Amino acid sequence: MLKLLVCSAHPDDESLGAGGILARYGAEGVETYLVTATRGERGWTGSAESNPGLKKLGEIRTAELLNAAAELGIQEVKFLDYLDGDLDLADPGEATRKIVGHLRRIRPQVVVTFDPFGAYGHPDHIAISQFTTGAIVAAASSAYQGEASQPPHQVQKLYYMAAAKVEHEFYESAFGKLVMNIDGQIRGTVSWPEWSLTTEIDSAAYWPKVWKAVQCHCSQLATYQLLANLPEEQHRQLWGRSNFYRAFSLVNGGRDKEDDLFAGMR
């Protein structure tokens, strides 16, 4: 049985970043799993006066994620239960052990996470990328005893979600400029050179399902409502194609661009 695990940082990452692959592979019979590091407790987009607070907003966004997961056909959703915005402050040993536990239990062939730049420099995105990458190494080692009751598991392929400049420009035309002020420095989208992208997944047939999943994140609709009036072709462009960087593969390689995350395993 083919298994895909996506490791993300917040509720809505699974729809906005990985919705196309989750919808497509789930529909094709691949078992799809999601590990989310936080519950999005600080992701409030409304007025400060109407903010329900960390606990309540976390509950709201958890429910939204579970609804989105149902739309995407995700088999299982698990949380690491770190606080939104503080993931890079998490104890690396603890975070690694948690992810190793899921890797050894689920035993996926393919893992997908954020790229090392966190798409646009988001510290939580960068942290989950680092923790996931390290956990894959640890999960394969018999010397790592973080989850002593579970046998080692070797992931066959690791992918980073990646996008070229033209894709970021299209995305920002719909969502606005993606920037963050971190430690007094402005961070923005980091584009991959077109030649460096190893994998392009066509999920055009599943864009309506991805859009439904995006709409589940109602607490974020102050932003997402701008998307509602987009023509079908723009929705298809947003949700119908995904690019990745193949960080490593034990089953295939070369310069030819893949059209399947499970290339080399079929």
C-alpha contacts under 8 A as a table, 3 or more apart, distances in Angstrom:
res1	aa1	res2	aa2	distance
1	M	30	V	7.13
1	M	31	E	7.47
2	L	30	V	5.29
2	L	31	E	6.30
2	L	108	P	7.25
2	L	109	Q	6.72
3	K	30	V	5.69
3	K	31	E	4.69
3	K	32	T	5.92
3	K	33	Y	7.70
3	K	106	I	7.95
3	K	107	R	7.45
3	K	108	P	4.63
3	K	109	Q	5.78
3	K	110	V	6.65
4	L	30	V	7.04
4	L	31	E	6.21
4	L	32	T	4.85
4	L	33	Y	6.15
4	L	108	P	5.54
4	L	109	Q	6.54
4	L	110	V	5.06
4	L	111	V	5.95
4	L	112	V	7.74
5	L	32	T	6.00
5	L	33	Y	4.71
5	L	34	L	5.74
5	L	35	V	7.44
5	L	108	P	6.15
5	L	110	V	6.38
5	L	111	V	4.83
5	L	112	V	6.34
6	V	14	E	7.66
6	V	18	A	7.68
6	V	32	T	7.88
6	V	33	Y	6.29
6	V	34	L	4.95
6	V	35	V	6.29
6	V	111	V	5.78
6	V	112	V	4.76
6	V	113	T	5.86
7	C	34	L	6.02
7	C	35	V	4.81
7	C	36	T	5.94
7	C	37	A	7.69
7	C	111	V	7.42
7	C	112	V	6.29
7	C	113	T	5.06
7	C	114	F	7.88
7	C	128	I	7.09
7	C	129	S	7.98
7	C	132	T	7.02
8	S	13	D	6.17
8	S	14	E	6.70
8	S	34	L	7.54
8	S	35	V	6.28
8	S	36	T	4.85
8	S	37	A	6.32
8	S	113	T	6.04
8	S	114	F	7.01
8	S	125	H	7.25
8	S	128	I	6.51
9	A	13	D	6.82
9	A	36	T	5.28
9	A	37	A	4.72
9	A	38	T	5.88
9	A	124	D	5.98
9	A	125	H	5.75
9	A	128	I	6.13
10	H	13	D	5.62
10	H	14	E	7.93
10	H	36	T	6.00
10	H	37	A	6.43
10	H	38	T	5.38
10	H	39	R	6.04
10	H	40	G	5.32
10	H	84	D	7.35
11	P	14	E	6.79
11	P	36	T	7.09
11	P	38	T	7.49
11	P	39	R	6.19
11	P	40	G	5.93
11	P	61	R	6.34
11	P	62	T	6.93
11	P	64	E	7.58
11	P	65	L	5.41
11	P	217	H	7.93
12	D	15	S	5.23
12	D	16	L	6.01
12	D	17	G	7.99
12	D	65	L	6.67
12	D	214	V	6.86
12	D	217	H	6.61
13	D	16	L	5.23
13	D	17	G	5.22
13	D	18	A	6.93
14	E	17	G	5.63
14	E	18	A	4.97
14	E	19	G	5.64
14	E	34	L	7.73
15	S	18	A	5.59
15	S	19	G	4.04
15	S	20	G	7.63
15	S	68	A	7.23
15	S	210	V	6.31
15	S	213	A	6.02
15	S	214	V	5.60
16	L	19	G	5.95
16	L	214	V	6.73
16	L	239	W	7.91
17	G	20	G	7.93
17	G	161	M	7.29
18	A	21	I	5.66
18	A	22	L	6.17
18	A	161	M	7.83
18	A	242	S	7.79
19	G	22	L	5.17
19	G	23	A	5.94
19	G	72	L	6.90
19	G	210	V	5.39
19	G	213	A	7.71
19	G	239	W	7.31
20	G	23	A	5.33
20	G	24	R	6.06
20	G	202	D	7.97
20	G	203	S	5.29
20	G	204	A	7.94
20	G	206	Y	6.71
20	G	207	W	6.86
20	G	210	V	6.27
20	G	239	W	5.93
20	G	240	G	6.36
20	G	241	R	6.94
20	G	242	S	6.83
21	I	24	R	5.11
21	I	25	Y	5.83
21	I	201	I	7.17
21	I	203	S	6.70
21	I	242	S	7.48
22	L	25	Y	5.51
22	L	26	G	5.75
22	L	32	T	6.52
22	L	72	L	6.09
22	L	73	G	7.30
22	L	74	I	6.87
23	A	26	G	5.30
23	A	27	A	6.11
23	A	72	L	4.70
23	A	73	G	6.34
23	A	74	I	7.90
23	A	203	S	7.83
23	A	206	Y	6.32
23	A	209	K	6.91
23	A	210	V	6.81
24	R	27	A	5.26
24	R	28	E	6.28
24	R	203	S	5.97
24	R	206	Y	6.31
25	Y	28	E	4.90
25	Y	29	G	6.39
25	Y	30	V	5.23
25	Y	31	E	7.66
25	Y	32	T	7.27
26	G	29	G	5.36
26	G	30	V	5.20
26	G	31	E	6.21
26	G	32	T	5.96
26	G	72	L	7.22
26	G	73	G	5.59
26	G	74	I	6.64
27	A	30	V	7.38
27	A	73	G	7.20
31	E	74	I	7.58
31	E	75	Q	6.39
32	T	73	G	7.63
32	T	74	I	5.17
32	T	75	Q	5.51
32	T	76	E	7.26
33	Y	74	I	5.79
33	Y	75	Q	5.65
33	Y	76	E	5.05
33	Y	77	V	6.23
34	L	74	I	7.15
34	L	76	E	6.24
34	L	77	V	4.83
34	L	78	K	6.31
35	V	77	V	5.93
35	V	78	K	4.85
35	V	79	F	5.70
35	V	80	L	7.16
36	T	39	R	7.54
36	T	77	V	7.54
36	T	78	K	6.28
36	T	79	F	4.86
36	T	80	L	6.24
37	A	79	F	5.59
37	A	80	L	4.58
37	A	81	D	5.97
37	A	82	Y	5.85
37	A	87	L	7.51
37	A	128	I	7.20
38	T	41	E	7.60
38	T	79	F	6.57
38	T	80	L	6.41
38	T	81	D	5.26
38	T	82	Y	4.89
38	T	83	L	5.53
38	T	84	D	5.26
38	T	87	L	7.73
39	R	58	G	5.04
39	R	59	E	7.53
39	R	61	R	6.30
39	R	62	T	5.86
39	R	79	F	7.49
39	R	81	D	6.86
39	R	82	Y	7.61
39	R	83	L	7.11
39	R	84	D	6.51
40	G	43	G	5.28
40	G	57	L	7.46
40	G	58	G	5.79
40	G	61	R	6.32
40	G	62	T	7.92
40	G	83	L	7.57
40	G	84	D	5.15
41	E	44	W	7.59
41	E	53	G	7.63
41	E	54	L	4.80
41	E	55	K	6.82
41	E	56	K	7.93
41	E	57	L	5.33
41	E	58	G	4.42
41	E	61	R	7.54
41	E	83	L	6.91
41	E	84	D	5.53
42	R	54	L	6.45
42	R	57	L	7.59
42	R	84	D	5.82
42	R	85	G	7.17
43	G	57	L	7.99
43	G	84	D	7.78
43	G	220	Q	7.71
44	W	51	N	6.58
44	W	57	L	7.61
44	W	219	S	7.12
44	W	220	Q	7.19
45	T	219	S	7.40
45	T	220	Q	6.22
45	T	222	A	6.42
45	T	223	T	7.55
46	G	50	S	6.72
46	G	51	N	6.85
46	G	222	A	7.10
47	S	50	S	5.47
47	S	51	N	6.58
48	A	51	N	5.31
51	N	57	L	7.82
52	P	55	K	7.94
52	P	56	K	5.74
52	P	57	L	5.82
53	G	56	K	5.67
53	G	57	L	5.84
54	L	57	L	5.33
54	L	58	G	5.92
55	K	58	G	5.16
55	K	59	E	6.38
56	K	59	E	5.06
56	K	60	I	6.22
57	L	60	I	4.92
57	L	61	R	6.07
58	G	61	R	5.23
58	G	62	T	5.98
59	E	62	T	5.07
59	E	63	A	6.33
60	I	63	A	5.34
60	I	64	E	6.34
60	I	219	S	7.56
61	R	64	E	4.87
61	R	65	L	6.08
61	R	217	H	7.04
61	R	219	S	7.15
62	T	65	L	5.15
62	T	66	L	6.32
63	A	66	L	5.15
63	A	67	N	6.28
64	E	67	N	5.14
64	E	68	A	6.19
64	E	216	C	5.48
64	E	217	H	5.13
64	E	218	C	7.06
65	L	68	A	4.98
65	L	69	A	6.01
65	L	216	C	7.31
65	L	217	H	6.92
66	L	69	A	4.98
66	L	70	A	6.31
66	L	77	V	7.38
67	N	70	A	5.17
67	N	71	E	6.53
67	N	213	A	7.37
67	N	216	C	6.20
68	A	71	E	5.08
68	A	72	L	6.31
68	A	212	K	7.46
68	A	213	A	4.23
68	A	214	V	6.86
68	A	215	Q	7.96
68	A	216	C	5.47
68	A	217	H	7.41
69	A	72	L	5.04
69	A	73	G	6.00
69	A	74	I	5.15
69	A	77	V	7.54
69	A	213	A	7.14
70	A	73	G	5.08
70	A	74	I	6.17
71	E	74	I	7.88
71	E	209	K	6.38
71	E	210	V	7.58
71	E	212	K	6.77
71	E	213	A	5.55
72	L	209	K	6.53
72	L	210	V	6.69
72	L	213	A	6.56
74	I	77	V	7.30
80	L	95	A	7.74
80	L	98	K	6.96
82	Y	86	D	7.12
82	Y	87	L	6.10
82	Y	90	A	7.42
83	L	86	D	5.46
83	L	87	L	6.49
84	D	87	L	6.63
84	D	124	D	7.59
85	G	88	D	7.77
85	G	123	P	7.36
85	G	124	D	6.11
86	D	89	L	5.33
86	D	90	A	6.90
86	D	124	D	7.03
87	L	90	A	5.28
87	L	123	P	7.41
87	L	124	D	5.20
87	L	127	A	6.29
87	L	128	I	7.61
88	D	123	P	6.18
88	D	124	D	5.95
88	D	126	I	7.79
88	D	127	A	5.12
90	A	94	E	7.64
90	A	95	A	6.77
91	D	94	E	5.38
91	D	95	A	6.19
92	P	95	A	5.15
92	P	96	T	5.90
92	P	131	F	7.03
93	G	96	T	5.18
93	G	97	R	6.17
94	E	97	R	5.15
94	E	98	K	6.33
95	A	98	K	5.21
95	A	99	I	6.41
95	A	131	F	6.62
96	T	99	I	5.29
96	T	100	V	5.98
96	T	131	F	5.80
96	T	132	T	7.26
96	T	134	G	6.86
96	T	135	A	5.10
96	T	138	A	7.92
97	R	100	V	5.03
97	R	101	G	6.10
97	R	135	A	7.27
97	R	146	G	5.34
97	R	147	E	6.95
98	K	101	G	5.21
98	K	102	H	6.72
99	I	102	H	5.16
99	I	103	L	6.20
99	I	131	F	7.76
99	I	132	T	6.74
99	I	135	A	6.03
100	V	103	L	4.96
100	V	104	R	6.04
100	V	135	A	5.27
100	V	136	I	6.94
100	V	138	A	6.88
100	V	139	A	5.19
100	V	146	G	7.46
100	V	147	E	7.23
101	G	104	R	5.35
101	G	105	R	6.07
101	G	139	A	7.92
101	G	146	G	7.75
101	G	147	E	5.91
101	G	150	Q	7.65
102	H	105	R	5.04
102	H	106	I	5.81
102	H	107	R	7.83
103	L	106	I	5.40
103	L	107	R	5.32
103	L	108	P	6.72
103	L	136	I	7.45
103	L	139	A	6.70
103	L	153	H	6.98
104	R	107	R	5.21
104	R	139	A	6.45
104	R	150	Q	6.12
104	R	151	P	6.66
104	R	152	P	6.20
104	R	153	H	5.40
105	R	150	Q	7.03
107	R	153	H	6.18
107	R	154	Q	7.91
107	R	155	V	7.45
108	P	111	V	6.85
108	P	155	V	6.34
109	Q	154	Q	7.81
109	Q	155	V	5.04
109	Q	156	Q	5.01
109	Q	157	K	6.43
110	V	155	V	6.23
110	V	156	Q	6.05
110	V	157	K	4.90
110	V	158	L	5.97
110	V	159	Y	7.69
110	V	261	L	7.25
110	V	262	F	7.21
111	V	155	V	7.24
111	V	157	K	6.44
111	V	158	L	4.99
111	V	159	Y	6.28
112	V	158	L	5.97
112	V	159	Y	4.77
112	V	160	Y	5.82
112	V	161	M	6.96
113	T	128	I	7.35
113	T	129	S	5.78
113	T	132	T	7.29
113	T	159	Y	6.52
113	T	160	Y	5.23
113	T	161	M	6.16
114	F	117	F	7.78
114	F	118	G	5.65
114	F	119	A	6.88
114	F	125	H	6.01
114	F	126	I	6.94
114	F	128	I	7.15
114	F	129	S	5.22
114	F	160	Y	5.19
114	F	161	M	5.15
114	F	162	A	7.67
115	D	118	G	5.40
115	D	119	A	6.42
115	D	125	H	7.87
115	D	126	I	7.10
115	D	129	S	6.16
115	D	160	Y	4.58
115	D	161	M	5.61
115	D	162	A	6.36
116	P	119	A	7.90
116	P	126	I	5.50
116	P	129	S	5.99
116	P	130	Q	7.07
116	P	160	Y	7.85
117	F	120	Y	6.47
117	F	121	G	5.39
117	F	122	H	7.75
117	F	125	H	7.78
117	F	126	I	5.92
117	F	190	V	6.68
118	G	121	G	4.90
118	G	122	H	5.32
118	G	123	P	6.90
118	G	124	D	7.54
118	G	125	H	4.41
118	G	126	I	4.42
118	G	129	S	7.43
119	A	122	H	7.13
119	A	125	H	7.39
119	A	161	M	7.95
119	A	162	A	7.27
119	A	189	T	5.74
119	A	190	V	6.00
119	A	191	S	7.92
120	Y	178	L	6.57
120	Y	179	V	6.67
120	Y	180	M	7.76
120	Y	187	R	6.33
120	Y	188	G	4.57
120	Y	189	T	3.84
120	Y	190	V	5.71
121	G	125	H	7.48
121	G	126	I	7.03
121	G	179	V	7.97
121	G	180	M	7.24
121	G	187	R	5.48
121	G	188	G	6.19
121	G	189	T	7.00
121	G	190	V	7.67
122	H	125	H	5.28
122	H	126	I	6.32
122	H	180	M	7.11
122	H	187	R	7.97
123	P	126	I	5.07
123	P	127	A	6.03
124	D	127	A	5.01
124	D	128	I	6.23
125	H	128	I	5.40
125	H	129	S	6.30
126	I	129	S	5.16
126	I	130	Q	6.31
127	A	130	Q	5.14
127	A	131	F	6.03
128	I	131	F	5.04
128	I	132	T	5.80
129	S	132	T	5.30
129	S	133	T	6.09
129	S	160	Y	8.00
130	Q	133	T	5.21
130	Q	134	G	6.16
131	F	134	G	5.22
131	F	135	A	5.98
132	T	135	A	5.00
132	T	136	I	6.26
133	T	136	I	5.37
133	T	137	V	6.82
133	T	158	L	7.97
134	G	137	V	5.31
134	G	138	A	6.35
135	A	138	A	4.92
135	A	139	A	5.83
136	I	139	A	5.17
136	I	140	A	6.53
136	I	154	Q	7.28
136	I	155	V	6.58
137	V	140	A	5.61
137	V	141	S	6.86
137	V	154	Q	7.97
138	A	141	S	5.36
138	A	144	Y	5.90
139	A	142	S	7.92
139	A	144	Y	7.08
139	A	152	P	5.45
139	A	153	H	5.52
139	A	154	Q	6.70
140	A	152	P	4.91
140	A	153	H	4.73
140	A	154	Q	4.53
140	A	155	V	7.44
141	S	144	Y	5.45
141	S	152	P	5.97
141	S	153	H	7.78
142	S	145	Q	7.25
142	S	151	P	7.51
142	S	152	P	5.75
144	Y	147	E	7.80
144	Y	148	A	7.90
145	Q	148	A	4.68
147	E	150	Q	5.71
148	A	151	P	7.32
155	V	158	L	7.32
156	Q	249	S	5.82
156	Q	250	L	5.35
156	Q	251	V	6.85
157	K	246	R	7.37
157	K	247	A	7.60
157	K	248	F	5.64
157	K	249	S	4.42
157	K	250	L	6.50
157	K	251	V	7.78
158	L	246	R	6.16
158	L	247	A	5.49
158	L	248	F	5.51
158	L	249	S	6.72
159	Y	244	F	6.13
159	Y	245	Y	5.58
159	Y	246	R	4.60
159	Y	247	A	5.40
159	Y	248	F	7.30
160	Y	244	F	5.55
160	Y	245	Y	5.14
160	Y	246	R	6.53
160	Y	247	A	6.60
161	M	242	S	7.94
161	M	243	N	6.53
161	M	244	F	4.74
161	M	245	Y	6.54
162	A	191	S	7.47
162	A	192	W	6.55
162	A	197	L	7.23
162	A	243	N	5.59
162	A	244	F	4.74
162	A	245	Y	6.01
163	A	167	E	5.91
163	A	168	H	6.54
163	A	191	S	5.79
163	A	192	W	5.77
163	A	197	L	7.63
163	A	242	S	7.83
163	A	243	N	5.78
163	A	244	F	7.10
164	A	167	E	5.42
164	A	168	H	6.49
164	A	191	S	4.91
164	A	192	W	4.83
164	A	193	P	5.83
164	A	194	E	5.55
164	A	197	L	7.85
165	K	168	H	5.16
165	K	169	E	6.16
165	K	191	S	5.00
165	K	192	W	6.91
165	K	193	P	7.51
166	V	169	E	5.07
166	V	170	F	6.26
167	E	170	F	5.12
167	E	171	Y	6.10
168	H	171	Y	4.98
168	H	172	E	6.01
168	H	189	T	7.11
168	H	191	S	7.04
169	E	172	E	5.20
169	E	173	S	6.11
170	F	173	S	5.09
170	F	174	A	6.76
170	F	238	L	7.82
171	Y	174	A	5.42
171	Y	175	F	6.20
171	Y	176	G	7.83
171	Y	238	L	6.87
172	E	175	F	4.83
172	E	176	G	4.56
172	E	177	K	5.31
172	E	178	L	6.87
173	S	176	G	5.71
173	S	177	K	7.74
174	A	226	L	7.34
174	A	227	L	6.65
175	F	178	L	7.83
175	F	223	T	7.11
175	F	224	Y	7.56
175	F	226	L	7.62
175	F	227	L	7.89
177	K	188	G	7.93
178	L	188	G	5.77
178	L	189	T	6.39
179	V	186	I	6.63
179	V	187	R	5.41
179	V	188	G	4.40
179	V	189	T	7.14
180	M	186	I	5.66
180	M	187	R	5.13
180	M	188	G	6.54
181	N	184	G	5.85
181	N	185	Q	5.37
181	N	186	I	4.54
181	N	187	R	6.20
182	I	185	Q	5.27
182	I	186	I	6.36
182	I	187	R	6.97
192	W	196	S	6.55
192	W	197	L	7.00
193	P	196	S	5.38
193	P	197	L	7.04
194	E	197	L	5.69
195	W	198	T	7.83
196	S	245	Y	7.11
197	L	200	E	7.71
197	L	243	N	6.59
197	L	244	F	5.88
197	L	245	Y	5.15
197	L	246	R	7.84
197	L	257	K	7.58
198	T	243	N	7.65
198	T	244	F	6.16
198	T	245	Y	5.16
198	T	246	R	5.85
198	T	255	R	7.29
198	T	256	D	7.44
198	T	257	K	5.04
198	T	258	E	6.26
199	T	243	N	5.63
199	T	244	F	5.11
199	T	245	Y	6.39
199	T	246	R	7.02
199	T	257	K	5.27
199	T	258	E	4.49
199	T	259	D	5.86
199	T	260	D	7.23
199	T	261	L	7.39
200	E	241	R	6.95
200	E	242	S	5.70
200	E	243	N	4.54
200	E	244	F	6.50
200	E	257	K	6.99
200	E	258	E	6.21
200	E	259	D	5.23
200	E	260	D	7.52
201	I	241	R	5.69
201	I	242	S	5.18
201	I	243	N	6.39
201	I	258	E	7.89
201	I	259	D	5.20
201	I	260	D	6.24
201	I	261	L	7.73
202	D	240	G	6.09
202	D	241	R	4.88
202	D	242	S	6.81
202	D	259	D	7.24
203	S	206	Y	5.43
203	S	207	W	6.65
203	S	239	W	7.18
203	S	240	G	4.50
203	S	241	R	5.50
203	S	242	S	7.55
204	A	207	W	5.45
204	A	236	R	5.97
204	A	237	Q	7.84
204	A	239	W	6.93
204	A	240	G	3.68
204	A	241	R	6.41
205	A	208	P	7.83
205	A	240	G	7.09
206	Y	209	K	5.40
206	Y	210	V	6.50
206	Y	239	W	7.87
206	Y	240	G	6.90
207	W	210	V	5.01
207	W	211	W	6.10
207	W	235	H	7.01
207	W	236	R	5.81
207	W	239	W	5.06
207	W	240	G	5.36
208	P	211	W	5.06
208	P	212	K	6.23
209	K	212	K	5.12
209	K	213	A	6.37
210	V	213	A	5.00
210	V	214	V	6.25
210	V	239	W	6.48
211	W	214	V	5.01
211	W	215	Q	6.24
211	W	235	H	7.74
211	W	239	W	7.34
212	K	215	Q	5.11
212	K	216	C	6.53
213	A	216	C	5.21
213	A	217	H	7.46
214	V	217	H	5.85
214	V	224	Y	7.84
215	Q	218	C	6.27
215	Q	221	L	7.35
215	Q	224	Y	7.43
217	H	220	Q	5.60
217	H	221	L	6.71
218	C	221	L	5.01
219	S	222	A	7.46
220	Q	223	T	5.87
220	Q	224	Y	6.36
221	L	224	Y	4.43
221	L	225	Q	5.06
222	A	225	Q	5.81
222	A	226	L	7.77
223	T	226	L	6.15
224	Y	227	L	5.45
224	Y	228	A	7.30
225	Q	228	A	5.34
226	L	229	N	6.73
226	L	230	L	7.87
227	L	230	L	5.46
230	L	234	Q	6.21
230	L	235	H	6.63
231	P	234	Q	5.56
231	P	235	H	6.59
232	E	235	H	5.07
232	E	236	R	6.13
233	E	236	R	4.97
233	E	237	Q	6.27
234	Q	237	Q	4.98
234	Q	238	L	6.16
235	H	238	L	5.04
235	H	239	W	6.07
235	H	240	G	7.63
236	R	239	W	5.44
236	R	240	G	4.87
236	R	241	R	7.97
237	Q	240	G	5.38
237	Q	241	R	6.62
238	L	241	R	7.09
239	W	242	S	7.62
246	R	249	S	6.99
249	S	252	N	5.91
249	S	253	G	6.79
251	V	263	A	7.97
251	V	264	G	5.33
251	V	265	M	7.02
252	N	263	A	7.16
252	N	264	G	5.48
258	E	261	L	7.32
258	E	263	A	6.92
259	D	263	A	7.63
260	D	263	A	5.20
262	F	265	M	5.50
262	F	266	R	6.69
263	A	266	R	6.53
